[in-house]
Amino acid sequence: FSTAEILHASFAFRFSTQIQSFQSTMQTYNTLLHCSIMVVCMHQSAQSLPCVTAGLQMNHIDGTDKGSMLNADPPAPIYGPYGVEQGVIDPFPGLELGNPHTASIWYPNVTGTNASALSFPFLSFAHGAGEGSILPPTVKIYPKLLRLVASYGFVIVAPDSCVDMCYDYYKDQLHAMEQCFSNRSLHPGLHIADFSRTGVFGHSMGGMASIPSAGGFAGISTRAHNITASVSMHPCGNPFLKQEPSLIDVPILFTAGSADVVCEDECALNDFKQVRKSNHLFFDVEGIGHMDPTSQGKNHEIQVVTYFLTCHVRGEHCNRIYGATGAALCHQPFKLSKCLVVNGTGSR
């Protein structure tokens, strides 16, 4: 297909009123929507970027562990100490990148005499194009990921907006954080949210958004939002994206899959190689596709994502990410295509 044909097909699909089976067509929609981005990424991946520039002092660990089996299923997730409540904020104010302007919220279920004294760091999650929003909403496509992360003591808000591809989706990721901070009455779960240390993470389009939200675009301040960590899952590459990974100034984890045909793993690797100031990690699972961290996948990476955020936002479980070797996340019971850890010079 030509690029024009792919784009035409994706928009024709979006506006079609003849959809007979939503579940069977969602994967096709996602593939069409990302195809033009994938072509750009494939072109970019052919242009190798140096991992460490001359004169820049970094601790660069290639901790790739080939694991015990190719495509082995991940172990059952290890949940944190908190039960998790889930709710919906409808409508959700302040979003600007398209309907439905709602959000899901995931937060620890705390009871007892000390419950009123407890607070939990706030995270803003950004969904993918066609993989959140209304196709289906985030609460349906990312429940395993969000429940697992929240169980370690986080309040997570995941805005649902931008049905299509938004190259500046970081705006709604940050708007969600700002709205929740200024208006705790949006949901009872926000009353236990702590905004003194926050984080951002996302998948696909949301993974791309989590790059500028981590300081990776001129004019965005992580300090203004108290952001201390970011996770970019399966990001694509595109010249229209508003991002400059070299400006990222908080620890960031990139995840990818060697069998991802929507956003090839080289896209995430190229972003990883451009980071300079902060700790940056690359976790590429052999044989998994684009939807692995969703309800349609087997969720190989969600435990590592959880430990990374818990380490850099809560200051806990850092041994699960770094450990004695500096690259503990690279030792998994399933096969990894590549796993890299680089300690930056200006991480905070």
N, C-alpha and C positions, 0 to 999 in steps of 0.2 A: 504494500500500500504506500502511496505517496503521503507526505505530511498533510497535505490538504484533504485527502480522502479520510485519513485517520481523524482529523479534527472534525470534519463534516459528520463522520459516523458517530463520534462521541456526542456531539450536540444533538444530532438527530435522535440518538438513543435517549438523551436526557429529556427531550420534549415529547417523546412518544407517549401516546395514551393507550398503546396496545400492549403494555407489559402484562404478560400472562402469569409469569412465575418470578417473583422478585428474587428469591434466594438463588435460583439457577442462573440468573442474569447478572448478578452483582459483580462477580469476578470479571465477566466480559466488560462491563462498564468501567471498572477500575483500570483494566489493562488498556482500553482505548484512551481513557482520560490521561494516562501517564505515558503513552507511547511516544509522543513528540518529545517529552522530557527525557525519556530513556535514550532516544537517538542522540540528543545533545550530550548526555552523560557518557555514552559510548565514545563519542568524539573526544570528550575531555579526558577520558581515562587513558587514551592513547598518548596523552602528553604527560609524561611522568614528572612529578614534582618531588624535589628533594625532601626527605623526611627531616633532616636537620641541616640547617644552613651553616656554612663555615663561620667559626667564631662565636656561635651560640652554644653556651654550655648547658647540656641537658643529659639527664640519665635516661637512656633509651634501651628498653628491655624488649626483646622479642621472646615472649614467653609461650609461643604457640605449642599447645599440647595436642597431639593427634588423637588422644582419647582412646577408648577401648573398642568402639564400634562406629562404623560409618552410619550416620543417620539414626543412631540409637535414640529412643525416646528419652526425654529429660526425666529426672527423678520427680516424684510428687513435690509440689511446692512446699517450702517450709514457711508457715505463716508466723507472723509476729505475735506479740502478747495480747493484742487487742482484738476483740470482736469488732465488726465493721457494720455501720449503718449506711444506707444508700438512699438518696432522695433526689428530687428534681426541683429546680428553680425555674418557674415559668410564669411570666416572662423574665428574662434576664436583661437588665438594662446595660447600655453602654457599648454593645457590640455593633460593629459598623460594616461587616463584610458579608452580609446576606442572611436570609432566614435560616433556621426558625427562631433564632434569638432566645434560646433556652440554655440550660446547663444542668448537668448532673453533679451531685456532690457525694463524696465518700469520706467518712470520718469515723474515728474510734467511738465505740459504744462504751461510755464511762458512766458508772453508777457508784453509789456509796457515799460515805461522809466526806471524802476528799475530792469528789468529782468536780466541784466548783472551782477548785484550785488548780486543776490540770489544764494545760494548753499544749497544742501540737503545731509544729511548723506547717506552713501553707505551701501547697504545690499547685501549679497551674498546668493542666494537661491539654495538648492540642491534637485533635484528631486528624486523620488523613482525608484526602479528597475522595469522596464517595465511600469512605470507610468509617465515617462518623456522621455527624449532622443528622440527616434523615434517611440515610441509605445503608444500614439503619442507624438510629441514634447511637451516640457513644456508649450509653448504658447497655446496649445490646451487643456491641462489637468488641468492647474492651473490658468486660466485667472481671475477668480473671486477673489481668494486669493491675487494674485499679484497686481491686479488693486486697490483693497481696501487698501492694505498696502501702495502702492505708493501714493495714494491720500492724505495721511497724511504728505507728504513731504519727500519722500525717492527716491533715485535712486537705482533700483534693477537690478542686472544682474544674470541671471539663466543659467549656462552652461548646455549644452546638451552633455553628454558623458556617457560612461559605460552603454551599453544596458543590460548587465547582472548584477549580484550581485558583487559589489566591496566593500570589507571590509575596504578599505582605501580611500573611496570616499571623505573624508575630504580634500585630497590633491588637487583635482580639485576645491572644494569649495573655498579653500584658494588661489589656482593659479588664479582663476577668479578675485579675489580681487587684487592680485598683478599685473596682466596684465592690469587691468583697471586703476590702480594707475599710472603705468609707461607709459601707452600709451593711452592718452585721445583721440587720433585721431581715435580710433577704432569705435567710434560712437559720433555724436554730443551731445547726452544726457549725456555723461561723462564729458562735460565741466562744468556742474553745480553740479557735485558730490563732496561731502566733505568727505575726508578720515580721518579727525581728530577724528571722532567718527563713528564707524561702527558696524554692527551686522551680525549675521548669522542665518539662519533658514532653515528647510527642512522637508520633509515628507518621512516616511518609511525608505528606505536606506539613503535618505537625512537627515532624523531625526537622524539616527545613526551617520552620518557624523558630524552633528551639536554638538555632544558631544565632540569629540576631538578638533574640531575647537574652542570650548569654553574653551580650556585649559585642556580638559579632556584626555590628553595623554602626556606621558613624552616627553619633547623637544619642545612642541608647546607653543608659547608665544602669549597670547592675546594682550599684550602690543605692540608687534612688528607690529600687524595689527590694533591696536586701537579698538579692539572689546570690546564692553561694554554690549552686551546681546546676548542671543541665545534662539531659540525655537526649540524643538525636538518634532515633531508631529508623533505619532504612530510608535515609534522605536521598532525594534525587539531585541531579545537577542541572542547572538551567541558567542561561545568561540573564534572564529577567529577574532572578531572585535577588532580593535586597539583603545581601549578606556579605560579610567580609570576615571569614574565619580567623584571619590573622589578628583581629582585634579582640577576640574572645579573652576574657580576663577571669573566668571562674573555671574550676574543673569541669570537664565535659567527657562523656562517654558516647562513642559512636557504635551502633550495632548494625549488622548487615548479615546477609545470607548469600552463600556462593551460588545458589540456584534462583536468586531473585531476578526475574526478567522484567520487572516493572521499574525498579530502581537498582541497577546493578551495584554490587558491593564496591566496585571501584569508585562510585560516586561518593560514598561515605569515606573511603580511604583518601580520596583527594581532599575532602574537607579536613580530615584528621591531619594530613601532612602540612596544611597551611597554618595550623594553630601554633603559636609561639610562646605566649605569656604563661599559660596555665597548664596544669596537668591535663593530659589528654590521652584517652584510651580507645583502642579499636578492638571490637569483639565480633569476629566474623565466623558464623557457624556454617560448617560444611553441609551442603545439600538442602538447606531450608530456603523457602521462598518468601515473598513479600508479606504474606499474611500471617507469618508464624507467631507474632506477638498478639494476635487477635483471637477471637473465639473460633475462627476457622483454622487456626494453626495449633501446633503442639506446645508452643510457649517455651522454647529452649532458652530464651534470653531474659525472661521476666524476673528470674531470681537474681541474676547479676544486676539488672537495672535497679531492683529493689535495694540490694546491698550498697550499690554505688550512691544512691540518693540518701540512704540512711547514714552512710559514712560521712558524706560531705555536707549534709544539712543538719543531721542530728549528732554527728560525731561518734557514731556507734557502728560496730561490725566492719570496721576498716580492714580487719585481718582477712575478711572474706574477699576483699578486692586486691589488697597489696600483700599482706602476710610477710613472712620471712624472706621470700624470694623477690618481693616487690611486684609480683604479678600473679597473685593467687587466683585471680579470676580466670586465668588461662588454663587451669587444670580442671577439666570437666569430664564426666563419664561418657560424653558424646564427642564426636570429632569436630575440631575447629579448623577452618581454612587458614585463619591468621588471627593472632592476638598480640597486640602491641601496647606498651605502656611508656609514655614519655612524661617526665617531670619537667614542667616549664619553669621559667625564671621569675615569673611575676604572679604566681597563683596566690589567691587569698582564701 
